[in-house]
Every structure is written in structure tokens, then in C-alpha cells.
């Protein structure tokens, strides 16, 4: 808004100031945004690509895209919206595999800025070292530490899991200690001409509209030609004929057109699940080699993840496939613009809890609320939702969630700039299509919330200033309990309906550490029941990163902190079917256990273009129908998957196209 004032006499003869506010035009608002955010966006682009000229091109392209939808961008979200577009444009460049040089921090062509990113000062050596990091580690470090974004927001902007963000961040910071070099050529500071940016954005918009008009005209012409030439067309004397071009046009009018937006990988576009004539042979299993680490397991068999067979129709009955794509802000959405759910929110009732993430950066003016909501198993569009917490008039940012049965708990982080910077833990129960829960948060704290787990009656979480210095708490889901401190230094946390397990490491001598697994039960009684299940010894450079528990198994992963091959250990609680799965380089995320079924997602963060690989593991003979375990790999080039009860879901990511596949796990007796 702009304003001007004047003095006017009143009835008593005295002069009074009268101020009239005049709404600024769209172009005036946009040029003000360019002036306020140009330095910030150029800083981000420059550190991501390492070239000042390419950085200016990225920023100009970003401004052009923002200008297209400027009238629809919510006030207060313009910078976040622009940043998301810029990062996605840069990721598109990364996918071409081009490697660039990188400048030193003392050569960053940016004057001190007033936004929060301007206060994140990196030493000269740190920024120089960024030039030698793999691309995936570089972009995580830049977004996490230069822009000071929470891990969940980095994961959402890059389209990767929080576990992948943590691993890439840890590896990147560790490698920087050994990759510091000197030297970089100075460049001149850059300044943006707001009017020139506006003129170029206007010109780009005119070109886009002209292109769209030409495309629409061509489409109309093509359709008209198709109607005329699809034939047969009756001609005097000759009779009915098909005119030239009819055979080419006809497929466009067939009942089963091709997808047209990507490779035709199957009827729905996603990679299909194979369905051979006979039940596939089980994954090869072997006895442990001499000296091979088997932890506390008794006489286990060993399976290599590299030997996993493809998932087939003998493993999963597919019930729904929901196609999606990336919108202009880089967010995965369905065909009708609704957010595409992530598998990690799946419940054993068939609902998938997810955050309405599109609301955080969308172009709609209809609501300022962000929600947590459920999707239905059949994908018919019905579901339930509730708004996230409002803290000092600003929306909170969703960070993580955990689901057990019909219960969900999730954490929220206050908007940037608020003081104190609060975190909240909330819960809901879904009964049919009705949501019920406690209005007030289960806990509010100025510390960050890290690990989450829930039983049917209690919520558990770790909190602390960093994920290396946390304490484990629990409280009842009815909101009447007082948080109880259970342990400190927890690295992994898992729960099922009535019990929870936490992994707590203790450094040892001679390069070894000991991790204790404690079981907690009766968390609603005021004095929780706790017991030490077992302790494991492992190399001090590794840690227990994930743990999952069910009535039948306890599963955990041990992965080197700095990268390298890890292992998944499965303890059979009801029989003698212990097993070990040898994992490739990378991290493990979203480890789940249901009965004797286990699922997880692995990501090799050292790869130039890391891809997610997900597995369904029938850990015991009772679950596989064989004499031992069986390991299957979910289909697709990059897939995240999850498991709850007998339900499973996976999200296949093929760049701009995505598919959410939902199904039921085939029980062992029905596999034959």
C-alpha cells in the first residue's frame, strides 16, 4: 500500500491530517519484491551453481515464473515460493550431470542482508570446500546451513526423505574437514535493476501467452482435421474413403490414449508389478561367514540386499494407483491439484495421514491454513482434515509424524522469525470419517522435537537443541498426563500398539561402542515399566539409526555415520528365525515392522544422483511360506515405501511424474 496525506480544516477551524491509502499496483509490488529479495535469491543461486552469470540467469528465470502468478501468491510467502522455484530450476540443471566450480565465501557478491540467511556466516575455507562435495551433499549443506532451513523443509524442497537429509548433511560436513582448499577469483558485486527485471518478466509472460495461443490454435486445427480425416468420408462416385492423415490422427481419438507426459511404463504409467505364472524362488540366504558380525542374534541366516528379487503379484495385491506430477512450485500433486500423500503416513486401516504441503506454498487465495489430513484407501477423494497450530498469528511448519492403529502424532515448528521459537506435539484419532483429539498440544517446548513414536495410549518423543543431545519423553494421548523423562541420548525409537523400544549408545574403549535396547510399557500408569532387552557392541564409527518392533520381531539397523555398508538385524521374538540383511552404502529410513513383515527405504547418498530403493522383507518362514526369509524390491527407479498391518504403499518418483501405489500384502498361505 502507498499513502499520501493532506491537511483539511474541521468544523472548529483546526487543521487535521487526512491520510488516504492507495493500493499498490501489481507491478509496483513485484518491483518491491525484486528489490527486497534479489540479493537473497542471488546468494542462494550463486552458492548452488558457483558461477555469477549463471546465478543471475537463474534468478531472472525465477522472477519470470513468479511474475506469472504474482496475483495469486499469498502475502508473506513470496520469498519461500520464489526460493522453491529457484531450487527446482537448479535441480533440473544438476540432472544434466554438469559439474561446476565453486567460489570462496570471501568472494560472495552479496552485501549483508537483513533476512535470516544473512546471519549464517560460513568461514572462507568451508565454502571453498563445497566445490568438491558431491552435488547432493552440497545442496543439502547450502540449504541447511546457509539458508538455515529446518531439515524437514530441506527434505520437502529437494524431494528426499529427512533421513537422507541428515545423512547427506552429516557426510558433507565431515568431508569438508578434509576438503579445504584456497583460492578463488574475485567478482564484482551484483545489483538488480528492478525495472529491467520487470520488463524482462513482462516480455517472458507475453511470449508465454503467445506460445499458448499458438498451441491452442494448433490444437483446434488438429482436432478439426481429425474430425474430417478420421474417416471414412463418403465421396461421390468413389464412396467412403479415409483421407490422407486419417491413420495418423485416429490414435488421438482412441479410447486408450497413451500417457503423453512421460514414458509409457504400464497402463497407469508407473512401473508395473510383475506377475509370473509361478511363485518366484526365495531370495538366496546363507550362513554367516567366519568373523561376520551377527550382533546378539542366535544362529541367523544372512541375506544380501543386492540379491533381492523384484516384487510380484504373489507379494502384494494392488488396489489403487494415483498418478501425480510436480506443480510449478515443485510439489507433488494429484491431477486435481491435491497434495500427493507420502507412504510413511500409512495406517493399518488403509488411511494415509499426510500434511497438506501444497498449502504451504500454493497459489490459492481461498485459505491461509495448513492441514494434516487423511486420504482414503480407494482413492475416492473423501477424507478428513484439521488445521495445524497457529502460533502468534503465524502457521507452524509440520516436521514429522508417527502412526499406530487409528492414532497419529505429529510435530510442528514455529514460523521463522518468531521468538521464542516453539515446537509443538499434537495428536488425532480417526474413527470412520470423524477426527477427534486434544485441542491443546501434548507438549510445547523451545527445544526441537526429533524422533517420534506412538502406542495406542501414549506419545513418545526426543527433544533437544540438536539431535546429538536429546532426552526421551512420554505422555498420554488424552492430554491429561504430565510428560515423563525416560532416557537420554536416544539414537533410534520405535513402537507398536502397547510397547516402545529405544536405542541408547555408550562410547567404549578400543574403537567400540555399546548400544542398549530398552523396552518401555505401561506408559499411562505414571510409573512406566522399563526393561533392558539386550546390549550390542559395534564399531564406534557406526550407530543404531532405526528400530522397529512388533509382537513377532524386533528389527534395527547399524550404519556407519560417515557412510559405508550397514546391516539390518531381525530378532525373532516367537521362534528361531533370526536373520541379517547386508545393506549397500547409504542410509536407511522409515523402518517398519508388522507381524513378521519388515519394510524400509535405502538411499545411497554418495551417488551423484541418489535414488531411493525400498524393500519388503518376509523375515521368518511363517511370513514367507518358504523355509526361511524372502526379500523383494519394490518396482521403479526411485521408490519410497512403507508398511502398516497388512497394508503397504509406495511412491514411485520418475522426475516430473509420480505415482502413489496402494495395496495389501498377500499372506503366506495365499502365495502358493
N, C-alpha and C positions, 0 to 999 in steps of 0.2 A: 504494500500500500504506500502511496505517496500522499503528502498533505501540504496544504498551504493555509495561511491564516490572515486575518484582517481584523481591524477594529471597527466596531459598529456602536453607535450611541444607543443607550437604553432609554426607557421612559424617564428616568431620573436625570438624564443628561450625561451620565458617566459612560465612558467607553469600555466595552468588554471585548475580549478576544473571541473570535469565532473561528474554529478550525474545521476544515472540511477535508475528509479523507477521500482520495480518488484511487480506485483500484489500478494497480499497475497492469500494463498490457502483458500478454504472453511473452512477447519478445523482450520487454524490459525485465521481466522475472528471469527469463533464460539468460540474458547477458549478465545479470547479477549473480546467477548461479555459476556461470563461467568464470567470473571474476573471483568468486569466493572459493571455488573448488578446483580451478585449473592447476594450481600448484600441487594440491594434494593428489590429484589424479596423475599428473606428470611424474611425481615422485614414485608412485606405485608402478606406473608403466616403465619408468627408467630402470628401476631395480629389478623388474621382472625380465626385461629384454636386454639391458646393458648397452643400448645404443640410443643417443639423444634424439636422432632424427626419426628412428622407428617409434620411439616413445611418443613424439609429437603426432605421428600418424595414428598411433593407437588412440591417443586422447581425442584427436579430431574425429575419428570414426565413432568413438564413444559418444561424443557430443551430438553427432548427427543422429545416432539412434535414439538418444534421449530426447532430442528435439521433436522427433516424430510423434512421441506420445506424451509430450510435456504437459498437456492439459489434463491428463489422467493420472499423473504421478502424484501421490499423496504428499502434502506438505510435511516436511521433516524427514522424508525418506529418499529425497532426490540423490543425495550423495551415496547412500547404500545401493540404490538402484543403479547409478552410474558405475560404481565400483564393480558390481556384479557383471555388468555388460563388459567392462574393460577386461576383467579377469577371464571371462569366457572367450573374448576375442584373442587374448594372449594364449589361452589353452589351444585354440584352433591352430595358432602358429606353431605351438610345441608339437602338435600331432604330425607336422611335416618333418619332424626329426632334425630340424636345423639347430646347430649349436652356435652360441654367440659368446662374445667376450663380455666381461663384466667390470664395471668401474669400481674404484675405491670410494669409501664413504666421504673422504675429503673432496671428491670431485663431483658429488651430487649437485646438480644445477638447480637447487631449490633453496630459497630463503627460508628462515624459520617460519613455521606456520602455527596458527593458533589451535588447530584441531589436535586430537589426542595422539595421532600418529607422529606429529612433530616432536613429541616429547620422548619418543622411543629412539634414543641415540645409540647407534652401533659404532663400535670402535672401527678405525680405518682397516685394521687387519681383518676384522670379522667380515666386513663387506667384501674385501678383496678375495677372501676365501670362498665366498659364494659363487664366484665364477667357475670354480672347479667342482662344485657339487652336482650330482645328477639333477635333472630338471625337476623331478617330483619332490626331492628334498628341498631344492631351492625355493620353489613356490610356497611350500608349507612354512619354511622358516621366514620368508618375507611377509606372508600374510599373518603369521602367528606373532612375530616379534616386531616387525617394522610397523604394521598397522594395528598391532595389539588386539587382534580379534580373538574371541574365545575359540577353543578347539572345535566346539560344535558348529560354529559359524564357518570356520575354515573348511570343515568336512562338508558342510552343505554347499559352499561356494565351489568347491573342487569336485563335488560328486563322489566323494570317497567316505569310508567309514571313520568314526572317531579313533578307533584302534589304529587305522592306517596313518592318521594324522599324528598320533602320539609316537608311533614307531619312526615315521619319516622325520619328525621333529627331533627325536632323540638321536637318530643316526646322523642327521645333518649337523646338529650342534657338536656331537662327538667328533665328527670328521673335520670340522672347522679348526679344531685344535691342531691338526696336523697339516692343514692345507693353507696356511697363511703365507702369502707372498706379497711382494712390494711392487709398486709402480703402477701408474695409470696416468694417461694424458688428461690435462685439464680441458674443460669445455666451458663455453660461455654460459652464464645464467640465461634461462629462457623466460620469456614473458608472453602472455596470451593477449592478443588483440580481440576484445570481446565482440566488437562489431564485425571483424573479419570472420571469426568463428560463426557468428550468427549468419552472415552472408553465405558462407560455405554450407552451413546446415540447411538454410533455405533452399539453396541450389540442389543439394542432395535430395531434399524432400520433393522438389519439383521433378527431378529426374526419376525418382522412385514412382511418383504418381503417373508420370508419362509412361514409364515402363509397364505399370499395372494396367493403364488404359489400353496400351497396345496389346498386352497379353489378353485382356478381356475381349478386345475386338477380334483377335485371332481365334480365341476360344469360340466365340459366337459364330464366326465364319466356319470353323471346323465342325461345329455341331450342325450348322445348316448344310454343309457339304455332306456330312454323314447321313442326314435325313434323306438327302436327294440321292446319294450314290450307294447307300447300303443295299438297295435293290431287293428284289428285281424291280426294274422300272418298265412299265408297258410302253412300247413304241409302236406306232402304226406300221402295219405290214410285217415288221420284224418280230413283234411280240415281246414278251418280258425278257429283259436283259439286265445284267449287272454292269453299271458304268465303270469306267476306269477309276481306280482308287477305292472302290467299294470294299474289296477284300482287305485293304489296309485299315479302313475306317471301322469295319464291322466289329473287330475285337473290343473297341471302346464301348460298344453298346451291349456286349455280352453280359450275362448275369453274374459271372465270376471274374471281374477285372483283377488285374494284378495290383499289388500294393501301390507301386508308383513312387513311394517315398524312401525306398531302400531295397536291398537285395531280397528276393522272394525266397525266404528260408523255409517256408511252410505255409499252410493255409492261413495262419494268423500272422505270419511274418516272423515269428520267433523260431528259434531252433527247435525242431520237433523232438519229442521223446521217442526213442526207437522202440519198436515192438516186434522182436524176433519171434519165430514160430515156437521156440522152446525157451525154457528158463535158462538164463546165462549161467555159465560156470562161476563159482565164487572167486573172489579176489585171492590170489596166492597168499598163503601165510606160511611162516617158517618159525623154527625155534630160535631163541636168542643166540647170537654168536658169543664166543668166549670173551668176557670182559665187557659185553654190551650192557649199557645201563638199562635196568628194568625197574628201578625205584623199589617200592615196597611190595610190588606185585608178586604173586606166587605162580611159578611155572607158566608165565604168559606166552602167548604166541605173538609174533611180530608181523605187522603189515606195513608195506611201503605205500605212501600216498601216491607215488608215481605209478603204481600198478593198479590204481582204481579203475574199474570198468565204467562205461557210460551208464547213466540212469536209464531204465527201461520201464515199460508199462507193467512189468512184474514188480516194480518198486512203488510206483505212485499212480493213482487214478486221477487224471487231470479233470477238474470240474469247472474251471473258469480261466480265461486268458483275457487280460485287459491291456490293450495297446496304449502306448503313450509316446510323448515326444517332448523335446526341450523347448520351452517358450522363449520369448525374446530376452527374458532375464536369466535364461539358463536353468530354469526349474522344471523338473519332470512333472508333466500334467497329462490328464486323460484327454480324449477327443473333445469333451465338453468343457475343458479348462479347469477341472477339479484336480487337486494335487494327487499324484500317483502314490499310493501308500508304500512304505518301506516294509519288507518282510519281518524285520526284527520286532514289530509290534503285534505279531500274530498271537492269538489266544486259542485255547483248545475248544472254544465254542465256534470257531470259524470267523470271528470278527478280527479285523486288523486295526489296532489302535495306531493313529498317526497324527502328527501335527499338520495343521492347515498351513504348511510352509509357504504356499503361494501368497497367503495373506500378508506375509512379512515384506514382500517386495512387489506386489501386484500393481496393476494399473487401475483397479476398480475404485470408485468413489463411494461405493454402497456401504462399506463398513470400515471402521478403524480397529476392529477386534481381530485377534488371532485366536485360534481354537485348537483344542485336542478333540478328535472325533474318531468315529469307527466307520469302517466300510463293511458291507455285508458279504457273506461268502459267495452268494450267487452273483454279486456284482450288479444288482438291480438299481443301485443308486441310492437306496434308503440307508439311513444310519442315524447316529446321534452325535451331538457335539456340545461342548461348553467352552466358554471363553477362558483364556489364560488370565493370570493375575494382573491387575493394574496397580503399579507402584508409583506413587506421586504423580498420577495422571499419565504415566507412560506405560506402554505394553512391556511385559517381560519377554525374555527370549528363551524358548524351550531348549533344553540341553540334552536330556536323556530320559528314558523310560524303562520300566520293567513290568512284566505282565505275569500273573499267575491266576489261572482259572478265569473268573469274571472280574478280577481286580486288576487295576493298573495304578502305578505310582509314577510320577514324573517330576523332574526338577526344572526350575525356571531361574533365569539370571536377569537381574535388573538391567534396564537400558543403560547404555554408555552415558557418562556424564552425571549420573545421579550419585549423591553422597548422603548417607553411606550406601555402598554398592551391595545390595542384599541378594541372597539366594533363598528360594522357597521350594518346599517339597509338598506336593498335593496328591490326592488320591480320588478315584471314582470307582463305582461298581456299576456294571451293566446288567440289568435284568430285563430280558426281552429287548425292547427298543427304548427302555427307560433308564436314564442315568440317575444315579443317586450318589451322594458323597458328602464330605465335610466341607462346609463353605470356607472355613479358615484353613490356611496351610498347616500341615502336620508339624512343620518346623520352619523357622525363619532365622537366618544367620548371616553374618557378614563374611563368613568363610565360603569357599567354593564347595559345591557338592560334587563328588566324583563318582564312586561306584554306587549302584542302586540294586536292590533286590527286594522281593516281597513274598511273604507267605500268604495264606488266606486271611490271617488276622493281624499281621504286623508288617511294618515297613522297616527296612534296614538301609543304611547309607554310610558312606565315609565322607568326612568333611575336613578341610584344612586349607591353608594358604596355597600349598602346592600339592600335587599328587604324590610327592615323596614324603610328606609329613602330614599324615591324616589319622583320624580316630574313627572307630566304627560305633555307630549308634543304632538304636532300635526304639520304635514306639508303636502303639496300637493304631490300627487303621480307623478306629471310631473317633479319633480326635480327642479322647479323654485322657490318654496316657501322657506320662512325662518321659521325654527321651532318656534312655539309659545308655551309658557308655559301656561297650562290651570289650573292645580291644583297640590296639594302636598299631600303625604301620601295616595295615592290610593291603596286599597287592592284588588279591582276587576274591570275589564274593559271588556266591550262588545260593539259590533257594528253590524249594518246591512247596507243596501245599502246607507242610507242617514243620519244616526244619530248614536251617540255613547253615552254610559252611563258609568259613573264612580262612584264607591262607596268610600266615604271618611269618616273614623271614627273620632269621637271626644270623648276622655275619659270624663266620667262624675263622679258624686259622688254616694256613696252608692252602689258600685259594679255594676253600669250600664254604658253603653256607648251609644252614638248616632251615627248612620251612615247615612250620607246624600247621596241621589242618584241624581246626576246632569246629565242633558241631554245636549249634545253638537251637534249643527247643523251648516250648512253654514260655514264649516271649511276652504273653499277655498277663502273666501272673505277678508281675512286679519284680520277682527274682528269677531271672531266666536260668534255665538248665543248660549248662555248658559241659562239654567233654572233649578231651584231646583224642582224636581219632587215630592219627599216626603222624610221624615226622619223616621227612625225606631229606637226604643230603644231595646237593648238586653243586656244580661249579659256581663260584661267586659271581662270575660274569653273566649268569643266567638268573631268571626269576620265574616264579609261577605267575602267569599272566591271565589265565582264565580258569574258572572252576564251574562245574555244573553238577547237579545232584538230582536223583530221582529215587524212587523206592527200590529200584533194581541196581543202579550203578552210581559210582562217583567218578567223574572224569575231570582231568586237569591237564594243562599244557605247561611245559617248561621250555622257554625260548631264550636264547642269548640276547642280552639287552642291546648289544652293538650290532646284531644281525648274525645270521647263520642258521644252520639246520636245528630244528627243535623236535619235540616229541609230544604226542598226546598219550596219556596213560588212562586206562579204564579199569577200575576196580569193580569186580562183580560182587555185589552185596548178597546175592541169593544163591550163587553157585561157584564153580571154579573156572569161570570163563574169562580170567584176566587177559588183557591184551595191550599192546603198544602199537601206535601208528607213528612211523617215522615221517616227519614233515619236511618239505623243502624249505629253502631260505625264505624268510618272511615272517609275518606276524599272523596271529590267529585272533579272530574277532567273533563275537556272538556265539560262543559255545553253548549248546543246548542239550539237555538230556530229557528223554521221555520214555519211561519204561527202560528197555534195553536199547533204545534208539538214541543216537547222538548225531548232531549236525554242527557244522562250523564253516566259517569262511576264512580262507588263507589269502594273503596278499604279499607278493614279493616286492617290497618297497625299494629294493636296489635296482630294479629293472628301469629302463629308460621310460617305458610306458607301462606302469604296473597294472595288472589285471587281477580281478578277484576270482578265485576258484572256490566253489562250495562243494561240500561232501555230505552224503547221508551214510551213516555207519550203523550197520546192524551188528552191535558189539558182541552179542552172545549167540549161541546156537538156537536158543529159543526164539530169538528175533529174526534170524536169517533163514531158518529151515534147513541149514547145512550142518556140518559137524563143527563149524567154527564161525568166526565173524565174516562179514561181507561188506566191502566198501564200494560205493558208487559215487560218481562225479556228476553233478547237475549239468545239464546241457547249456552251451553258449560260450562265447569267448570271454565274457566278463560277467560274473554272476554272483550275487549275494543271496543267501538263503537262510531260512530259519525254520524252527520246528516247535510245535506245542501240541501235546496229546498225540492224536493220530493225524493231525493236520500239518501241512507244510506249505510254504510259499517261497518262490524265488523271483528275483528281479533280474532280467537279462538286459544288459546295457550294450547297445550297439551304436554308440555315439549319439546322434540326434534322435534315434529311435530307441524305445524301451518297451519292455513287456513285463507285466506282473502276472505270474502263473500261480494258480492256487490249486491244491489237490489234497487227496487223502492218501496216507501211507498204506500200502497193501500189507495186511498182516501175514505172518509167515505161513499159516495153514492154507491161505488162499493163493500163494505164489505158484504152487505146482499146478 
